[in-house]
Amino acid sequence: MKRIIVVAKYEAYVPEDMSIESLIGNIEDTFENNMNDFGVSSEGYHDEDKEWVVFNHDSISVGTKAVIMISED
């Protein structure tokens, strides 16, 4: 089996004097309480019993800079 990673990016502009630390706990709680696993079907996959794929909620990162590299092997 191969692993597929889905990255969703959210951003907000906040006052310069607002700290990330003051937001992290609430952001993490919001995602933990509101982000669920989700499933999608693979259009045209040859095995109908396996075409439904479930993506499991994994982790949350909060910061002011991000480096994201997504590639297909």
PDB file of N, CA, C and O in Angstrom:
ATOM      1  N   MET A   1       0.844  -1.179   0.000  1.00  0.00           N
ATOM      2  CA  MET A   1       0.000   0.000   0.000  1.00  0.00           C
ATOM      3  C   MET A   1       0.889   1.241   0.000  1.00  0.00           C
ATOM      4  O   MET A   1       1.960   1.240   0.606  1.00  0.00           O
ATOM      5  N   LYS A   2       0.457   2.273  -0.662  1.00  0.00           N
ATOM      6  CA  LYS A   2       1.184   3.538  -0.604  1.00  0.00           C
ATOM      7  C   LYS A   2       0.384   4.547   0.205  1.00  0.00           C
ATOM      8  O   LYS A   2      -0.839   4.458   0.312  1.00  0.00           O
ATOM      9  N   ARG A   3       1.101   5.501   0.768  1.00  0.00           N
ATOM     10  CA  ARG A   3       0.482   6.541   1.595  1.00  0.00           C
ATOM     11  C   ARG A   3       0.280   7.792   0.752  1.00  0.00           C
ATOM     12  O   ARG A   3       1.154   8.182  -0.022  1.00  0.00           O
ATOM     13  N   ILE A   4      -0.889   8.417   0.912  1.00  0.00           N
ATOM     14  CA  ILE A   4      -1.186   9.699   0.270  1.00  0.00           C
ATOM     15  C   ILE A   4      -1.431  10.711   1.379  1.00  0.00           C
ATOM     16  O   ILE A   4      -2.167  10.434   2.326  1.00  0.00           O
ATOM     17  N   ILE A   5      -0.817  11.880   1.264  1.00  0.00           N
ATOM     18  CA  ILE A   5      -0.942  12.943   2.264  1.00  0.00           C
ATOM     19  C   ILE A   5      -1.708  14.103   1.650  1.00  0.00           C
ATOM     20  O   ILE A   5      -1.414  14.523   0.531  1.00  0.00           O
ATOM     21  N   VAL A   6      -2.692  14.621   2.382  1.00  0.00           N
ATOM     22  CA  VAL A   6      -3.468  15.779   1.945  1.00  0.00           C
ATOM     23  C   VAL A   6      -3.113  16.940   2.869  1.00  0.00           C
ATOM     24  O   VAL A   6      -3.164  16.799   4.091  1.00  0.00           O
ATOM     25  N   VAL A   7      -2.760  18.071   2.300  1.00  0.00           N
ATOM     26  CA  VAL A   7      -2.415  19.260   3.078  1.00  0.00           C
ATOM     27  C   VAL A   7      -3.421  20.353   2.740  1.00  0.00           C
ATOM     28  O   VAL A   7      -3.614  20.696   1.574  1.00  0.00           O
ATOM     29  N   ALA A   8      -4.057  20.892   3.772  1.00  0.00           N
ATOM     30  CA  ALA A   8      -4.958  22.027   3.592  1.00  0.00           C
ATOM     31  C   ALA A   8      -4.325  23.233   4.270  1.00  0.00           C
ATOM     32  O   ALA A   8      -3.875  23.133   5.411  1.00  0.00           O
ATOM     33  N   LYS A   9      -4.284  24.353   3.594  1.00  0.00           N
ATOM     34  CA  LYS A   9      -3.627  25.544   4.133  1.00  0.00           C
ATOM     35  C   LYS A   9      -4.674  26.582   4.504  1.00  0.00           C
ATOM     36  O   LYS A   9      -5.541  26.924   3.700  1.00  0.00           O
ATOM     37  N   TYR A  10      -4.582  27.071   5.716  1.00  0.00           N
ATOM     38  CA  TYR A  10      -5.422  28.170   6.193  1.00  0.00           C
ATOM     39  C   TYR A  10      -4.482  29.303   6.567  1.00  0.00           C
ATOM     40  O   TYR A  10      -3.373  29.050   7.037  1.00  0.00           O
ATOM     41  N   GLU A  11      -4.897  30.539   6.369  1.00  0.00           N
ATOM     42  CA  GLU A  11      -4.089  31.660   6.827  1.00  0.00           C
ATOM     43  C   GLU A  11      -4.973  32.797   7.278  1.00  0.00           C
ATOM     44  O   GLU A  11      -6.098  32.964   6.807  1.00  0.00           O
ATOM     45  N   ALA A  12      -4.439  33.577   8.204  1.00  0.00           N
ATOM     46  CA  ALA A  12      -5.147  34.750   8.724  1.00  0.00           C
ATOM     47  C   ALA A  12      -4.123  35.851   8.959  1.00  0.00           C
ATOM     48  O   ALA A  12      -2.965  35.578   9.273  1.00  0.00           O
ATOM     49  N   TYR A  13      -4.545  37.060   8.811  1.00  0.00           N
ATOM     50  CA  TYR A  13      -3.697  38.212   9.124  1.00  0.00           C
ATOM     51  C   TYR A  13      -4.128  38.744  10.474  1.00  0.00           C
ATOM     52  O   TYR A  13      -5.300  39.056  10.686  1.00  0.00           O
ATOM     53  N   VAL A  14      -3.178  38.846  11.384  1.00  0.00           N
ATOM     54  CA  VAL A  14      -3.471  39.272  12.756  1.00  0.00           C
ATOM     55  C   VAL A  14      -2.592  40.460  13.106  1.00  0.00           C
ATOM     56  O   VAL A  14      -1.594  40.710  12.430  1.00  0.00           O
ATOM     57  N   PRO A  15      -2.950  41.199  14.156  1.00  0.00           N
ATOM     58  CA  PRO A  15      -2.121  42.333  14.570  1.00  0.00           C
ATOM     59  C   PRO A  15      -0.694  41.881  14.912  1.00  0.00           C
ATOM     60  O   PRO A  15      -0.489  40.774  15.409  1.00  0.00           O
ATOM     61  N   GLU A  16       0.264  42.733  14.647  1.00  0.00           N
ATOM     62  CA  GLU A  16       1.671  42.420  14.887  1.00  0.00           C
ATOM     63  C   GLU A  16       1.951  42.015  16.331  1.00  0.00           C
ATOM     64  O   GLU A  16       2.827  41.190  16.589  1.00  0.00           O
ATOM     65  N   ASP A  17       1.204  42.599  17.276  1.00  0.00           N
ATOM     66  CA  ASP A  17       1.481  42.306  18.677  1.00  0.00           C
ATOM     67  C   ASP A  17       0.720  41.080  19.208  1.00  0.00           C
ATOM     68  O   ASP A  17       0.799  40.783  20.400  1.00  0.00           O
ATOM     69  N   MET A  18      -0.005  40.374  18.356  1.00  0.00           N
ATOM     70  CA  MET A  18      -0.703  39.155  18.774  1.00  0.00           C
ATOM     71  C   MET A  18       0.267  37.983  18.627  1.00  0.00           C
ATOM     72  O   MET A  18       0.873  37.799  17.572  1.00  0.00           O
ATOM     73  N   SER A  19       0.410  37.196  19.688  1.00  0.00           N
ATOM     74  CA  SER A  19       1.375  36.099  19.648  1.00  0.00           C
ATOM     75  C   SER A  19       0.733  34.810  19.137  1.00  0.00           C
ATOM     76  O   SER A  19      -0.455  34.556  19.332  1.00  0.00           O
ATOM     77  N   ILE A  20       1.555  34.020  18.485  1.00  0.00           N
ATOM     78  CA  ILE A  20       1.111  32.700  18.036  1.00  0.00           C
ATOM     79  C   ILE A  20       0.723  31.852  19.242  1.00  0.00           C
ATOM     80  O   ILE A  20      -0.256  31.107  19.202  1.00  0.00           O
ATOM     81  N   GLU A  21       1.498  31.972  20.306  1.00  0.00           N
ATOM     82  CA  GLU A  21       1.235  31.183  21.509  1.00  0.00           C
ATOM     83  C   GLU A  21      -0.177  31.412  22.058  1.00  0.00           C
ATOM     84  O   GLU A  21      -0.780  30.504  22.629  1.00  0.00           O
ATOM     85  N   SER A  22      -0.698  32.633  21.879  1.00  0.00           N
ATOM     86  CA  SER A  22      -2.042  32.918  22.379  1.00  0.00           C
ATOM     87  C   SER A  22      -3.127  32.261  21.528  1.00  0.00           C
ATOM     88  O   SER A  22      -4.285  32.197  21.942  1.00  0.00           O
ATOM     89  N   LEU A  23      -2.763  31.777  20.351  1.00  0.00           N
ATOM     90  CA  LEU A  23      -3.726  31.172  19.438  1.00  0.00           C
ATOM     91  C   LEU A  23      -3.601  29.653  19.328  1.00  0.00           C
ATOM     92  O   LEU A  23      -4.591  28.970  19.062  1.00  0.00           O
ATOM     93  N   ILE A  24      -2.408  29.124  19.529  1.00  0.00           N
ATOM     94  CA  ILE A  24      -2.143  27.704  19.253  1.00  0.00           C
ATOM     95  C   ILE A  24      -3.136  26.773  19.926  1.00  0.00           C
ATOM     96  O   ILE A  24      -3.707  25.910  19.259  1.00  0.00           O
ATOM     97  N   GLY A  25      -3.356  26.917  21.212  1.00  0.00           N
ATOM     98  CA  GLY A  25      -4.257  26.024  21.933  1.00  0.00           C
ATOM     99  C   GLY A  25      -5.656  26.028  21.349  1.00  0.00           C
ATOM    100  O   GLY A  25      -6.262  24.971  21.168  1.00  0.00           O
ATOM    101  N   ASN A  26      -6.170  27.209  21.054  1.00  0.00           N
ATOM    102  CA  ASN A  26      -7.518  27.311  20.497  1.00  0.00           C
ATOM    103  C   ASN A  26      -7.591  26.758  19.076  1.00  0.00           C
ATOM    104  O   ASN A  26      -8.592  26.151  18.696  1.00  0.00           O
ATOM    105  N   ILE A  27      -6.541  26.966  18.295  1.00  0.00           N
ATOM    106  CA  ILE A  27      -6.513  26.416  16.941  1.00  0.00           C
ATOM    107  C   ILE A  27      -6.506  24.893  17.008  1.00  0.00           C
ATOM    108  O   ILE A  27      -7.281  24.232  16.316  1.00  0.00           O
ATOM    109  N   GLU A  28      -5.630  24.340  17.841  1.00  0.00           N
ATOM    110  CA  GLU A  28      -5.554  22.883  17.979  1.00  0.00           C
ATOM    111  C   GLU A  28      -6.888  22.310  18.440  1.00  0.00           C
ATOM    112  O   GLU A  28      -7.350  21.303  17.904  1.00  0.00           O
ATOM    113  N   ASP A  29      -7.511  22.950  19.436  1.00  0.00           N
ATOM    114  CA  ASP A  29      -8.811  22.474  19.931  1.00  0.00           C
ATOM    115  C   ASP A  29      -9.873  22.527  18.833  1.00  0.00           C
ATOM    116  O   ASP A  29     -10.671  21.601  18.687  1.00  0.00           O
ATOM    117  N   THR A  30      -9.874  23.616  18.064  1.00  0.00           N
ATOM    118  CA  THR A  30     -10.854  23.757  16.994  1.00  0.00           C
ATOM    119  C   THR A  30     -10.707  22.642  15.972  1.00  0.00           C
ATOM    120  O   THR A  30     -11.702  22.048  15.556  1.00  0.00           O
ATOM    121  N   PHE A  31      -9.479  22.350  15.563  1.00  0.00           N
ATOM    122  CA  PHE A  31      -9.268  21.285  14.593  1.00  0.00           C
ATOM    123  C   PHE A  31      -9.585  19.918  15.179  1.00  0.00           C
ATOM    124  O   PHE A  31     -10.208  19.087  14.518  1.00  0.00           O
ATOM    125  N   GLU A  32      -9.166  19.684  16.404  1.00  0.00           N
ATOM    126  CA  GLU A  32      -9.443  18.380  17.023  1.00  0.00           C
ATOM    127  C   GLU A  32     -10.942  18.141  17.151  1.00  0.00           C
ATOM    128  O   GLU A  32     -11.398  17.009  16.990  1.00  0.00           O
ATOM    129  N   ASN A  33     -11.717  19.187  17.437  1.00  0.00           N
ATOM    130  CA  ASN A  33     -13.158  19.042  17.642  1.00  0.00           C
ATOM    131  C   ASN A  33     -13.971  19.097  16.354  1.00  0.00           C
ATOM    132  O   ASN A  33     -15.103  18.613  16.321  1.00  0.00           O
ATOM    133  N   ASN A  34     -13.413  19.678  15.291  1.00  0.00           N
ATOM    134  CA  ASN A  34     -14.210  19.912  14.089  1.00  0.00           C
ATOM    135  C   ASN A  34     -13.698  19.230  12.823  1.00  0.00           C
ATOM    136  O   ASN A  34     -14.432  19.138  11.839  1.00  0.00           O
ATOM    137  N   MET A  35     -12.486  18.761  12.829  1.00  0.00           N
ATOM    138  CA  MET A  35     -11.942  18.111  11.639  1.00  0.00           C
ATOM    139  C   MET A  35     -12.067  16.607  11.803  1.00  0.00           C
ATOM    140  O   MET A  35     -11.504  16.022  12.728  1.00  0.00           O
ATOM    141  N   ASN A  36     -12.792  16.005  10.922  1.00  0.00           N
ATOM    142  CA  ASN A  36     -13.015  14.575  10.989  1.00  0.00           C
ATOM    143  C   ASN A  36     -12.282  13.874   9.853  1.00  0.00           C
ATOM    144  O   ASN A  36     -11.853  14.501   8.884  1.00  0.00           O
ATOM    145  N   ASP A  37     -12.151  12.566   9.996  1.00  0.00           N
ATOM    146  CA  ASP A  37     -11.679  11.772   8.881  1.00  0.00           C
ATOM    147  C   ASP A  37     -12.691  11.948   7.753  1.00  0.00           C
ATOM    148  O   ASP A  37     -13.857  12.242   8.016  1.00  0.00           O
ATOM    149  N   PHE A  38     -12.273  11.775   6.522  1.00  0.00           N
ATOM    150  CA  PHE A  38     -13.205  11.866   5.410  1.00  0.00           C
ATOM    151  C   PHE A  38     -12.878  10.808   4.373  1.00  0.00           C
ATOM    152  O   PHE A  38     -11.750  10.322   4.292  1.00  0.00           O
ATOM    153  N   GLY A  39     -13.867  10.465   3.596  1.00  0.00           N
ATOM    154  CA  GLY A  39     -13.669   9.461   2.569  1.00  0.00           C
ATOM    155  C   GLY A  39     -14.066   9.989   1.205  1.00  0.00           C
ATOM    156  O   GLY A  39     -14.950  10.836   1.083  1.00  0.00           O
ATOM    157  N   VAL A  40     -13.404   9.478   0.186  1.00  0.00           N
ATOM    158  CA  VAL A  40     -13.713   9.812  -1.197  1.00  0.00           C
ATOM    159  C   VAL A  40     -13.587   8.543  -2.034  1.00  0.00           C
ATOM    160  O   VAL A  40     -12.920   7.585  -1.642  1.00  0.00           O
ATOM    161  N   SER A  41     -14.235   8.556  -3.184  1.00  0.00           N
ATOM    162  CA  SER A  41     -14.099   7.401  -4.069  1.00  0.00           C
ATOM    163  C   SER A  41     -13.075   7.701  -5.155  1.00  0.00           C
ATOM    164  O   SER A  41     -12.881   8.848  -5.558  1.00  0.00           O
ATOM    165  N   SER A  42     -12.437   6.652  -5.608  1.00  0.00           N
ATOM    166  CA  SER A  42     -11.468   6.758  -6.695  1.00  0.00           C
ATOM    167  C   SER A  42     -12.214   6.504  -7.997  1.00  0.00           C
ATOM    168  O   SER A  42     -12.569   5.367  -8.306  1.00  0.00           O
ATOM    169  N   GLU A  43     -12.447   7.564  -8.753  1.00  0.00           N
ATOM    170  CA  GLU A  43     -13.224   7.462  -9.988  1.00  0.00           C
ATOM    171  C   GLU A  43     -12.607   6.450 -10.945  1.00  0.00           C
ATOM    172  O   GLU A  43     -11.431   6.550 -11.294  1.00  0.00           O
ATOM    173  N   GLY A  44     -13.404   5.485 -11.362  1.00  0.00           N
ATOM    174  CA  GLY A  44     -12.967   4.527 -12.365  1.00  0.00           C
ATOM    175  C   GLY A  44     -12.020   3.452 -11.878  1.00  0.00           C
ATOM    176  O   GLY A  44     -11.460   2.724 -12.697  1.00  0.00           O
ATOM    177  N   TYR A  45     -11.818   3.324 -10.563  1.00  0.00           N
ATOM    178  CA  TYR A  45     -10.917   2.276 -10.062  1.00  0.00           C
ATOM    179  C   TYR A  45     -11.521   0.911 -10.370  1.00  0.00           C
ATOM    180  O   TYR A  45     -12.729   0.719 -10.238  1.00  0.00           O
ATOM    181  N   HIS A  46     -10.703  -0.010 -10.771  1.00  0.00           N
ATOM    182  CA  HIS A  46     -11.183  -1.289 -11.285  1.00  0.00           C
ATOM    183  C   HIS A  46     -11.799  -2.218 -10.235  1.00  0.00           C
ATOM    184  O   HIS A  46     -12.517  -3.149 -10.598  1.00  0.00           O
ATOM    185  N   ASP A  47     -11.539  -1.990  -8.952  1.00  0.00           N
ATOM    186  CA  ASP A  47     -12.074  -2.859  -7.893  1.00  0.00           C
ATOM    187  C   ASP A  47     -13.059  -2.054  -7.051  1.00  0.00           C
ATOM    188  O   ASP A  47     -12.649  -1.279  -6.187  1.00  0.00           O
ATOM    189  N   GLU A  48     -14.355  -2.232  -7.300  1.00  0.00           N
ATOM    190  CA  GLU A  48     -15.370  -1.432  -6.608  1.00  0.00           C
ATOM    191  C   GLU A  48     -15.329  -1.607  -5.093  1.00  0.00           C
ATOM    192  O   GLU A  48     -15.716  -0.697  -4.360  1.00  0.00           O
ATOM    193  N   ASP A  49     -14.867  -2.764  -4.610  1.00  0.00           N
ATOM    194  CA  ASP A  49     -14.782  -2.997  -3.167  1.00  0.00           C
ATOM    195  C   ASP A  49     -13.692  -2.149  -2.512  1.00  0.00           C
ATOM    196  O   ASP A  49     -13.721  -1.930  -1.301  1.00  0.00           O
ATOM    197  N   LYS A  50     -12.738  -1.673  -3.303  1.00  0.00           N
ATOM    198  CA  LYS A  50     -11.615  -0.908  -2.748  1.00  0.00           C
ATOM    199  C   LYS A  50     -11.570   0.536  -3.231  1.00  0.00           C
ATOM    200  O   LYS A  50     -10.618   1.254  -2.925  1.00  0.00           O
ATOM    201  N   GLU A  51     -12.583   0.978  -3.985  1.00  0.00           N
ATOM    202  CA  GLU A  51     -12.511   2.325  -4.543  1.00  0.00           C
ATOM    203  C   GLU A  51     -12.766   3.424  -3.514  1.00  0.00           C
ATOM    204  O   GLU A  51     -12.427   4.579  -3.768  1.00  0.00           O
ATOM    205  N   TRP A  52     -13.355   3.101  -2.357  1.00  0.00           N
ATOM    206  CA  TRP A  52     -13.616   4.087  -1.310  1.00  0.00           C
ATOM    207  C   TRP A  52     -12.368   4.213  -0.447  1.00  0.00           C
ATOM    208  O   TRP A  52     -11.913   3.229   0.135  1.00  0.00           O
ATOM    209  N   VAL A  53     -11.815   5.415  -0.363  1.00  0.00           N
ATOM    210  CA  VAL A  53     -10.584   5.676   0.385  1.00  0.00           C
ATOM    211  C   VAL A  53     -10.903   6.599   1.545  1.00  0.00           C
ATOM    212  O   VAL A  53     -11.538   7.638   1.362  1.00  0.00           O
ATOM    213  N   VAL A  54     -10.462   6.220   2.749  1.00  0.00           N
ATOM    214  CA  VAL A  54     -10.686   7.043   3.938  1.00  0.00           C
ATOM    215  C   VAL A  54      -9.374   7.725   4.305  1.00  0.00           C
ATOM    216  O   VAL A  54      -8.347   7.067   4.475  1.00  0.00           O
ATOM    217  N   PHE A  55      -9.416   9.050   4.426  1.00  0.00           N
ATOM    218  CA  PHE A  55      -8.274   9.844   4.872  1.00  0.00           C
ATOM    219  C   PHE A  55      -8.472  10.134   6.358  1.00  0.00           C
ATOM    220  O   PHE A  55      -9.495  10.689   6.759  1.00  0.00           O
ATOM    221  N   ASN A  56      -7.492   9.755   7.163  1.00  0.00           N
ATOM    222  CA  ASN A  56      -7.568   9.926   8.613  1.00  0.00           C
ATOM    223  C   ASN A  56      -6.885  11.214   9.036  1.00  0.00           C
ATOM    224  O   ASN A  56      -5.782  11.522   8.585  1.00  0.00           O
ATOM    225  N   HIS A  57      -7.552  11.967   9.908  1.00  0.00           N
ATOM    226  CA  HIS A  57      -6.967  13.189  10.483  1.00  0.00           C
ATOM    227  C   HIS A  57      -5.675  12.801  11.193  1.00  0.00           C
ATOM    228  O   HIS A  57      -5.657  11.834  11.953  1.00  0.00           O
ATOM    229  N   ASP A  58      -4.593  13.543  10.954  1.00  0.00           N
ATOM    230  CA  ASP A  58      -3.298  13.147  11.480  1.00  0.00           C
ATOM    231  C   ASP A  58      -2.684  14.182  12.407  1.00  0.00           C
ATOM    232  O   ASP A  58      -2.504  13.900  13.591  1.00  0.00           O
ATOM    233  N   SER A  59      -2.357  15.361  11.914  1.00  0.00           N
ATOM    234  CA  SER A  59      -1.638  16.315  12.755  1.00  0.00           C
ATOM    235  C   SER A  59      -1.964  17.753  12.376  1.00  0.00           C
ATOM    236  O   SER A  59      -2.525  18.037  11.318  1.00  0.00           O
ATOM    237  N   ILE A  60      -1.585  18.654  13.292  1.00  0.00           N
ATOM    238  CA  ILE A  60      -1.804  20.087  13.109  1.00  0.00           C
ATOM    239  C   ILE A  60      -0.489  20.799  13.402  1.00  0.00           C
ATOM    240  O   ILE A  60       0.189  20.475  14.377  1.00  0.00           O
ATOM    241  N   SER A  61      -0.128  21.761  12.571  1.00  0.00           N
ATOM    242  CA  SER A  61       1.043  22.594  12.815  1.00  0.00           C
ATOM    243  C   SER A  61       0.615  24.046  12.703  1.00  0.00           C
ATOM    244  O   SER A  61      -0.187  24.395  11.837  1.00  0.00           O
ATOM    245  N   VAL A  62       1.145  24.889  13.572  1.00  0.00           N
ATOM    246  CA  VAL A  62       0.805  26.307  13.571  1.00  0.00           C
ATOM    247  C   VAL A  62       2.102  27.102  13.597  1.00  0.00           C
ATOM    248  O   VAL A  62       3.005  26.790  14.373  1.00  0.00           O
ATOM    249  N   GLY A  63       2.203  28.121  12.760  1.00  0.00           N
ATOM    250  CA  GLY A  63       3.399  28.950  12.744  1.00  0.00           C
ATOM    251  C   GLY A  63       3.218  30.119  11.804  1.00  0.00           C
ATOM    252  O   GLY A  63       2.116  30.366  11.313  1.00  0.00           O
ATOM    253  N   THR A  64       4.302  30.843  11.552  1.00  0.00           N
ATOM    254  CA  THR A  64       4.237  31.985  10.653  1.00  0.00           C
ATOM    255  C   THR A  64       4.890  31.695   9.304  1.00  0.00           C
ATOM    256  O   THR A  64       4.748  32.483   8.369  1.00  0.00           O
ATOM    257  N   LYS A  65       5.601  30.579   9.190  1.00  0.00           N
ATOM    258  CA  LYS A  65       6.248  30.222   7.927  1.00  0.00           C
ATOM    259  C   LYS A  65       6.024  28.736   7.692  1.00  0.00           C
ATOM    260  O   LYS A  65       5.934  27.945   8.631  1.00  0.00           O
ATOM    261  N   ALA A  66       5.936  28.379   6.428  1.00  0.00           N
ATOM    262  CA  ALA A  66       5.755  26.965   6.092  1.00  0.00           C
ATOM    263  C   ALA A  66       6.550  26.625   4.847  1.00  0.00           C
ATOM    264  O   ALA A  66       6.661  27.423   3.917  1.00  0.00           O
ATOM    265  N   VAL A  67       7.088  25.446   4.854  1.00  0.00           N
ATOM    266  CA  VAL A  67       7.713  24.882   3.673  1.00  0.00           C
ATOM    267  C   VAL A  67       7.015  23.560   3.413  1.00  0.00           C
ATOM    268  O   VAL A  67       7.092  22.631   4.218  1.00  0.00           O
ATOM    269  N   ILE A  68       6.341  23.489   2.296  1.00  0.00           N
ATOM    270  CA  ILE A  68       5.572  22.292   1.973  1.00  0.00           C
ATOM    271  C   ILE A  68       6.062  21.775   0.636  1.00  0.00           C
ATOM    272  O   ILE A  68       6.116  22.509  -0.351  1.00  0.00           O
ATOM    273  N   MET A  69       6.415  20.512   0.618  1.00  0.00           N
ATOM    274  CA  MET A  69       6.810  19.883  -0.638  1.00  0.00           C
ATOM    275  C   MET A  69       5.893  18.678  -0.841  1.00  0.00           C
ATOM    276  O   MET A  69       5.836  17.775  -0.006  1.00  0.00           O
ATOM    277  N   ILE A  70       5.203  18.681  -1.928  1.00  0.00           N
ATOM    278  CA  ILE A  70       4.336  17.560  -2.249  1.00  0.00           C
ATOM    279  C   ILE A  70       4.821  16.977  -3.571  1.00  0.00           C
ATOM    280  O   ILE A  70       4.987  17.691  -4.560  1.00  0.00           O
ATOM    281  N   SER A  71       5.040  15.680  -3.566  1.00  0.00           N
ATOM    282  CA  SER A  71       5.512  15.046  -4.782  1.00  0.00           C
ATOM    283  C   SER A  71       4.821  13.711  -4.964  1.00  0.00           C
ATOM    284  O   SER A  71       4.273  13.137  -4.023  1.00  0.00           O
ATOM    285  N   GLU A  72       4.859  13.243  -6.169  1.00  0.00           N
ATOM    286  CA  GLU A  72       4.370  11.915  -6.473  1.00  0.00           C
ATOM    287  C   GLU A  72       5.575  11.060  -6.784  1.00  0.00           C
ATOM    288  O   GLU A  72       6.402  11.409  -7.627  1.00  0.00           O
ATOM    289  N   ASP A  73       5.669   9.934  -6.093  1.00  0.00           N
ATOM    290  CA  ASP A  73       6.817   9.046  -6.322  1.00  0.00           C
ATOM    291  C   ASP A  73       6.778   8.434  -7.693  1.00  0.00           C
ATOM    292  O   ASP A  73       7.668   7.662  -8.050  1.00  0.00           O
TER     293      ASP A  73
END
